[in-house]
Amino acid sequence: MAASTAPASVSGAAPPSRDPVKLVDEGRGLDCAWVQTVLGLDAEVESATVTPWADNGGSNASMSRVLVRVKGSEAPVKLVLKTTAAGGEAGSRALALFREGLFFQEFAPQIAGLVHLPRVYVSHADPESGTKALLMEDLGECIETGLLFGPGTPLNIGRDLEDAVKRSGGMTPARVARAAFLSAARFHARFWQKTELADIDWLRGSSWCRGEGKEAWQASQDAVRGMWAAGKKKIESGETPWWSPEVVAMIDASISRASWDDHVARLRDQPWTLVHGDFHPANMMMEPATDAGAEEASLAQAESDAARLVLLDMEVVGLGSGPQDLGQYAISHASPEDRRGFEEDALKLYHEELGRRGVDTAAFTLAECKREYVNGGMGRWMWLLAYIAGCPLNQLCEFLHNQVLAFAKDHGVTAENVGQPRA
């Protein structure tokens, strides 16, 4: 029998938790014997070189590409090593961003076959130091789905959008959104109202579901209040003249309504589940396809598309509102025209999939799902937009301001009825 040179699948099994960062041999690469073991290879690993991958990983993580040469094989195995950013340990510990490593150890095996996650071979997390390290498959051939929403967002400036659409097989924003909403339903349904999750302290929001953690909640509200104060100074100085009175009034009203008691009451009275927490198109990848076929709003097509959709970045995974994830997604990238075209159908698809996966949709009705999509999405963006207003990201802030304003007008949200910010 020929020696295996392809990494073994770990679908359905928790990856080992040894820290690969400590195995990097003075910049020469990862230990070859260790790599051979974790990849499940029969053939000898001759080298495993690590190269920093600039401009990836965001502000909280560092990314490196790992090229594994296997004896007897011309094609290398390509991996990615994601670690806590150098100097970011204290922040990672304070925000518990190491939880991504724990997610792949404890929760990823529970949703294997339900949603598409990157194949992770090693998942390490150290709550004491705040560090994490994940050795995973390289998705470099996949397409970030944010690119499939067109040139409207500043995040896509200078990027080859035509090539992204072509390599995706011609995916449209509506098809991508339906696939994302279907994947979200499967993710959410698996953990719907699992009360034991509230006892897992590293899950974001778990203490809030127990009626505890007021200090952390207050800190998040204080942070956004301070950033909004800085943002309003920019508005008053004329630096950001595009702010509409409606959005300013909504954020002012939202922040004024911040209430710990109301926050806890909502979590007590509304269903919650395990949520991604930062659910937007740039945190997903689409596997390439030659031709995705003609668009049709069918369950079969959404299932086929969802099988190609890979969910990434679980740093803020926690307990919260499922439809809030969807509201964040819809406002984030899609033009108002595209959003109006898909949101009704995608929400219905999400709700029906919850029912197919065991959620009592007679108790959690489609009307309630839609209300929480609006209220949760707006609450999330009241926090995010107010925070971004104080950052030196004026072009992005203007785009998101216009996105929020259009969503609010479409769904009847005003300063009189907007809810408090949701961190």
C-alpha positions as CSV (number, residue, x, y, z in Angstrom):
1,M,0.0,0.0,0.0
2,A,1.3,3.5,-0.9
3,A,2.3,5.7,2.0
4,S,-0.4,8.4,2.8
5,T,0.7,11.9,2.0
6,A,-2.6,13.7,2.6
7,P,-3.5,15.0,6.0
8,A,-6.0,12.8,7.9
9,S,-9.4,14.3,8.5
10,V,-10.2,15.3,12.1
11,S,-13.9,15.9,11.4
12,G,-15.9,14.9,14.4
13,A,-12.9,14.6,16.7
14,A,-11.3,17.3,18.9
15,P,-7.8,18.3,17.7
16,P,-4.9,17.9,20.0
17,S,-4.1,20.9,22.2
18,R,-0.3,21.0,22.3
19,D,1.0,24.5,21.6
20,P,2.7,24.5,18.2
21,V,4.3,27.9,18.8
22,K,6.6,26.3,21.3
23,L,7.6,23.7,18.6
24,V,9.0,26.3,16.2
25,D,12.7,25.6,16.0
26,E,14.4,29.0,16.1
27,G,12.7,30.1,12.9
28,R,13.6,27.0,11.0
29,G,10.1,25.5,11.1
30,L,8.0,23.1,13.0
31,D,9.3,19.8,14.3
32,C,8.9,17.4,11.4
33,A,8.1,14.3,13.5
34,W,5.5,16.2,15.4
35,V,3.9,17.5,12.2
36,Q,3.9,14.0,10.8
37,T,2.0,12.8,13.9
38,V,-0.6,15.5,14.0
39,L,-1.3,15.3,10.3
40,G,-1.7,11.5,10.5
41,L,0.9,10.9,7.7
42,D,2.5,7.5,7.0
43,A,5.3,9.1,5.0
44,E,8.2,11.0,6.6
45,V,7.9,14.8,6.8
46,E,11.1,16.3,5.5
47,S,10.5,19.9,6.4
48,A,7.8,22.2,7.7
49,T,8.8,25.8,7.1
50,V,6.9,28.7,8.7
51,T,6.6,32.1,6.9
52,P,4.8,35.1,8.3
53,W,1.6,36.0,6.4
54,A,1.5,39.8,6.5
55,D,-1.8,41.7,6.6
56,N,-3.8,38.8,7.8
57,G,-5.1,37.9,11.2
58,G,-6.4,41.4,12.1
59,S,-5.2,43.3,15.2
60,N,-5.6,40.4,17.6
61,A,-3.8,37.5,15.8
62,S,-0.8,36.7,13.7
63,M,-1.0,34.4,10.8
64,S,1.8,32.3,9.2
65,R,1.8,29.9,6.3
66,V,3.3,26.5,6.9
67,L,4.7,24.5,3.9
68,V,5.1,20.8,4.7
69,R,7.3,18.7,2.4
70,V,6.6,15.0,2.5
71,K,9.0,12.3,1.4
72,G,7.9,10.8,-1.9
73,S,5.4,13.6,-2.8
74,E,6.0,16.5,-5.1
75,A,3.0,18.4,-3.9
76,P,3.5,20.1,-0.4
77,V,0.8,20.1,2.3
78,K,-0.2,23.7,2.9
79,L,-1.3,24.8,6.4
80,V,-1.9,28.0,8.3
81,L,-0.7,28.8,11.9
82,K,-2.9,31.3,13.7
83,T,-1.5,32.6,17.0
84,T,-2.0,35.5,19.4
85,A,-0.4,38.6,18.1
86,A,3.0,39.4,19.6
87,G,2.4,41.9,22.5
88,G,-1.3,41.2,22.5
89,E,-1.3,38.6,25.3
90,A,-2.8,41.0,27.9
91,G,-5.5,42.2,25.7
92,S,-6.3,38.6,24.6
93,R,-6.5,37.5,28.2
94,A,-8.8,40.4,29.1
95,L,-11.1,39.8,26.2
96,A,-10.8,36.0,26.5
97,L,-9.8,35.8,22.8
98,F,-8.1,32.5,23.5
99,R,-11.6,31.0,23.5
100,E,-11.2,30.3,19.8
101,G,-8.8,27.5,20.6
102,L,-11.3,26.1,23.2
103,F,-14.1,26.3,20.7
104,F,-12.3,24.0,18.3
105,Q,-11.5,21.6,21.1
106,E,-15.0,21.5,22.7
107,F,-17.7,22.6,20.2
108,A,-16.4,22.1,16.7
109,P,-16.7,18.3,17.0
110,Q,-20.3,18.7,18.0
111,I,-21.3,20.4,14.8
112,A,-19.2,18.4,12.4
113,G,-21.3,17.6,9.4
114,L,-23.8,20.4,10.2
115,V,-21.7,23.4,9.3
116,H,-18.4,23.8,7.4
117,L,-15.5,24.8,9.6
118,P,-11.8,24.9,8.6
119,R,-10.0,21.6,9.3
120,V,-8.0,22.2,12.5
121,Y,-5.2,19.8,13.3
122,V,-4.0,21.4,16.5
123,S,-6.0,23.7,18.8
124,H,-4.2,25.2,21.8
125,A,-5.6,27.7,24.3
126,D,-4.0,29.0,27.6
127,P,-6.5,31.1,29.6
128,E,-3.8,32.0,32.1
129,S,-1.5,33.7,29.5
130,G,-4.3,34.6,27.1
131,T,-2.6,32.9,24.2
132,K,-3.9,30.5,21.6
133,A,-2.5,28.7,18.6
134,L,-4.3,26.9,15.8
135,L,-2.7,24.8,13.1
136,M,-5.3,24.5,10.3
137,E,-5.8,23.9,6.6
138,D,-4.8,26.7,4.2
139,L,-7.9,28.1,2.6
140,G,-5.9,30.3,0.3
141,E,-7.8,29.0,-2.8
142,C,-11.1,29.9,-1.3
143,I,-12.9,33.2,-1.8
144,E,-13.7,35.6,1.1
145,T,-17.4,36.0,0.7
146,G,-17.3,39.7,1.5
147,L,-15.9,40.1,-2.0
148,L,-19.1,38.7,-3.5
149,F,-21.1,41.7,-2.3
150,G,-19.6,44.1,-4.8
151,P,-17.7,47.4,-4.7
152,G,-20.0,49.3,-2.3
153,T,-18.1,48.6,0.9
154,P,-14.7,50.3,1.4
155,L,-13.4,47.0,2.6
156,N,-13.4,45.9,-1.1
157,I,-11.5,48.8,-2.5
158,G,-8.6,47.7,-4.7
159,R,-9.6,44.0,-4.6
160,D,-10.3,41.9,-7.7
161,L,-14.0,41.4,-7.3
162,E,-14.6,40.1,-10.8
163,D,-12.1,37.3,-10.2
164,A,-13.7,36.5,-6.9
165,V,-17.2,36.1,-8.5
166,K,-15.7,34.0,-11.3
167,R,-13.9,31.7,-9.0
168,S,-17.0,31.3,-6.9
169,G,-18.9,30.0,-9.9
170,G,-21.0,33.1,-10.2
171,M,-22.3,33.4,-6.7
172,T,-24.6,36.4,-6.0
173,P,-25.1,38.2,-2.7
174,A,-28.5,36.6,-2.3
175,R,-27.1,33.1,-2.7
176,V,-24.3,33.8,-0.4
177,A,-26.6,35.2,2.2
178,R,-29.0,32.3,2.0
179,A,-26.1,29.9,2.5
180,A,-24.9,31.9,5.5
181,F,-28.4,32.0,7.1
182,L,-28.8,28.3,6.6
183,S,-25.4,27.6,8.2
184,A,-26.4,29.9,11.0
185,A,-29.6,28.0,11.6
186,R,-27.8,24.7,11.9
187,F,-25.2,26.2,14.2
188,H,-27.8,27.9,16.4
189,A,-30.3,24.9,16.5
190,R,-27.6,22.5,17.8
191,F,-27.2,24.6,21.0
192,W,-30.6,26.2,21.3
193,Q,-31.5,27.0,24.9
194,K,-28.9,24.5,26.2
195,T,-28.9,25.9,29.7
196,E,-25.7,24.0,30.7
197,L,-23.7,26.3,28.4
198,A,-24.3,29.2,30.8
199,D,-21.9,27.5,33.2
200,I,-19.0,27.6,30.7
201,D,-17.2,30.8,31.8
202,W,-15.0,31.2,28.8
203,L,-18.0,31.6,26.5
204,R,-18.7,35.2,25.9
205,G,-22.0,36.3,27.6
206,S,-22.3,33.1,29.6
207,S,-22.2,35.0,32.9
208,W,-24.9,37.4,31.6
209,C,-27.2,34.4,31.0
210,R,-26.7,33.6,34.7
211,G,-27.6,37.2,35.7
212,E,-23.9,37.8,36.6
213,G,-21.0,39.8,35.1
214,K,-22.4,43.3,35.4
215,E,-18.9,44.8,35.6
216,A,-18.0,43.4,32.2
217,W,-21.2,44.5,30.7
218,Q,-20.8,48.0,32.2
219,A,-17.2,48.2,30.8
220,S,-18.5,47.5,27.3
221,Q,-21.1,50.2,27.7
222,D,-18.6,52.7,29.1
223,A,-16.2,51.9,26.2
224,V,-18.8,52.6,23.5
225,R,-20.0,55.8,25.4
226,G,-16.5,57.1,25.3
227,M,-15.9,56.3,21.7
228,W,-19.2,57.9,20.7
229,A,-18.2,61.1,22.6
230,A,-15.1,61.2,20.5
231,G,-17.1,60.6,17.4
232,K,-19.5,63.4,18.2
233,K,-16.6,65.8,18.5
234,K,-15.6,64.8,15.0
235,I,-19.1,65.5,13.8
236,E,-19.2,68.9,15.6
237,S,-15.9,69.9,14.1
238,G,-17.1,69.2,10.6
239,E,-14.6,66.3,10.0
240,T,-17.5,63.9,9.4
241,P,-20.3,66.0,7.9
242,W,-22.2,63.1,6.5
243,W,-23.8,62.1,9.8
244,S,-27.6,62.3,9.6
245,P,-29.6,63.7,12.5
246,E,-31.7,60.5,12.5
247,V,-28.7,58.2,13.2
248,V,-27.1,60.6,15.7
249,A,-30.4,60.7,17.6
250,M,-30.8,56.9,17.4
251,I,-27.3,56.3,18.9
252,D,-27.9,59.0,21.6
253,A,-31.2,57.3,22.5
254,S,-29.7,53.8,22.4
255,I,-26.8,54.7,24.7
256,S,-29.2,56.5,27.1
257,R,-31.3,53.3,27.4
258,A,-28.3,51.1,28.5
259,S,-29.7,49.1,31.4
260,W,-28.2,46.1,33.1
261,D,-31.6,45.0,34.4
262,D,-33.2,45.2,30.9
263,H,-30.2,43.4,29.4
264,V,-30.6,40.5,31.9
265,A,-34.4,40.5,31.5
266,R,-34.0,40.1,27.7
267,L,-31.7,37.1,28.1
268,R,-34.1,35.6,30.6
269,D,-37.2,36.1,28.4
270,Q,-35.9,35.4,24.9
271,P,-34.3,32.2,23.6
272,W,-30.6,32.2,23.4
273,T,-28.0,29.9,21.9
274,L,-24.4,29.5,21.0
275,V,-23.6,32.3,18.5
276,H,-20.6,33.3,16.3
277,G,-20.7,36.8,17.7
278,D,-19.1,38.5,14.8
279,F,-21.1,37.1,11.9
280,H,-20.4,39.0,8.7
281,P,-19.3,38.0,5.2
282,A,-15.6,38.8,5.7
283,N,-15.5,36.0,8.3
284,M,-16.5,33.4,5.8
285,M,-14.9,31.7,2.8
286,M,-16.5,30.1,-0.2
287,E,-14.8,27.1,-1.8
288,P,-14.2,27.7,-5.5
289,A,-16.5,26.2,-8.2
290,T,-16.4,26.3,-12.0
291,D,-20.1,27.0,-12.3
292,A,-22.5,27.3,-9.4
293,G,-25.5,27.0,-11.7
294,A,-28.5,29.2,-12.2
295,E,-29.8,31.0,-9.2
296,E,-33.0,29.6,-7.6
297,A,-34.4,30.2,-4.1
298,S,-34.6,26.6,-3.2
299,L,-33.5,24.6,-0.1
300,A,-31.5,22.2,-2.2
301,Q,-29.4,25.0,-3.7
302,A,-28.9,26.7,-0.3
303,E,-27.7,23.3,1.1
304,S,-25.3,22.9,-1.8
305,D,-24.0,26.4,-1.3
306,A,-23.7,26.0,2.5
307,A,-21.6,23.0,2.0
308,R,-19.0,25.2,0.3
309,L,-19.2,28.0,2.9
310,V,-16.5,27.9,5.6
311,L,-17.1,29.8,8.9
312,L,-14.0,31.4,10.4
313,D,-12.8,33.5,13.4
314,M,-14.4,32.1,16.5
315,E,-12.7,34.6,18.9
316,V,-16.0,36.1,20.2
317,V,-18.1,32.9,20.2
318,G,-20.6,32.9,23.0
319,L,-24.2,32.9,24.2
320,G,-26.7,35.3,22.7
321,S,-29.4,35.9,20.2
322,G,-29.3,33.9,17.0
323,P,-31.2,36.4,14.8
324,Q,-28.9,39.1,16.1
325,D,-26.1,37.4,14.2
326,L,-28.2,37.6,11.1
327,G,-28.9,41.3,11.6
328,Q,-25.2,42.1,11.9
329,Y,-24.6,40.1,8.7
330,A,-27.3,41.8,6.7
331,I,-26.2,45.4,7.5
332,S,-22.4,44.7,7.2
333,H,-21.8,44.3,3.5
334,A,-24.9,44.0,1.4
335,S,-26.2,47.0,-0.4
336,P,-29.7,48.1,0.8
337,E,-31.0,46.9,-2.6
338,D,-29.4,43.5,-2.3
339,R,-30.5,43.1,1.3
340,R,-34.1,44.0,0.5
341,G,-34.0,41.3,-2.2
342,F,-32.8,38.4,0.1
343,E,-33.7,39.2,3.7
344,E,-37.3,38.0,3.7
345,D,-36.6,34.7,2.0
346,A,-33.3,34.1,3.9
347,L,-35.1,34.7,7.3
348,K,-37.8,32.3,6.4
349,L,-35.2,29.7,5.3
350,Y,-33.4,30.2,8.7
351,H,-36.6,29.8,10.7
352,E,-37.7,26.7,8.8
353,E,-34.2,25.1,9.3
354,L,-34.5,25.8,13.0
355,G,-37.7,23.8,13.0
356,R,-36.2,21.0,10.9
357,R,-33.4,20.8,13.5
358,G,-35.6,20.5,16.5
359,V,-36.3,24.1,17.7
360,D,-40.0,24.6,18.7
361,T,-41.0,27.2,16.0
362,A,-44.5,27.3,17.3
363,A,-43.0,29.0,20.4
364,F,-40.3,30.9,18.5
365,T,-42.4,32.1,15.6
366,L,-41.3,33.6,12.3
367,A,-42.7,37.0,13.4
368,E,-40.6,36.8,16.6
369,C,-37.6,35.8,14.6
370,K,-38.0,38.8,12.3
371,R,-38.5,41.2,15.3
372,E,-35.3,40.0,16.9
373,Y,-33.4,40.2,13.6
374,V,-34.3,43.9,13.5
375,N,-33.9,44.6,17.2
376,G,-30.8,42.6,17.6
377,G,-29.2,43.8,14.4
378,M,-29.9,47.4,15.2
379,G,-28.7,46.9,18.8
380,R,-25.5,45.3,17.6
381,W,-24.9,48.1,15.1
382,M,-25.7,50.9,17.6
383,W,-22.7,49.6,19.6
384,L,-20.4,48.9,16.6
385,L,-21.2,52.2,14.7
386,A,-20.9,54.3,17.8
387,Y,-17.5,52.7,18.5
388,I,-16.2,53.0,15.0
389,A,-17.3,56.7,15.0
390,G,-14.5,57.4,17.4
391,C,-11.9,55.6,15.3
392,P,-9.8,57.0,12.4
393,L,-12.0,55.0,9.9
394,N,-14.1,57.8,8.4
395,Q,-14.7,56.2,5.0
396,L,-15.8,52.9,6.5
397,C,-17.8,54.7,9.1
398,E,-19.7,56.7,6.4
399,F,-20.5,53.5,4.6
400,L,-21.8,51.7,7.7
401,H,-23.7,54.8,8.8
402,N,-25.6,54.7,5.5
403,Q,-26.2,51.0,5.9
404,V,-27.7,51.4,9.3
405,L,-29.8,54.3,8.2
406,A,-31.3,52.4,5.3
407,F,-32.0,49.3,7.5
408,A,-33.6,51.5,10.2
409,K,-35.9,53.2,7.6
410,D,-36.9,49.9,6.0
411,H,-37.8,48.4,9.4
412,G,-39.3,51.4,11.2
413,V,-36.6,51.9,13.7
414,T,-36.3,55.4,15.2
415,A,-34.8,57.2,18.2
416,E,-38.2,56.6,19.9
417,N,-38.0,52.8,19.7
418,V,-34.4,51.7,19.2
419,G,-33.1,49.4,21.9
420,Q,-29.9,49.7,23.9
421,P,-26.5,48.9,22.4
422,R,-25.5,45.2,22.3
423,A,-21.8,44.6,22.7
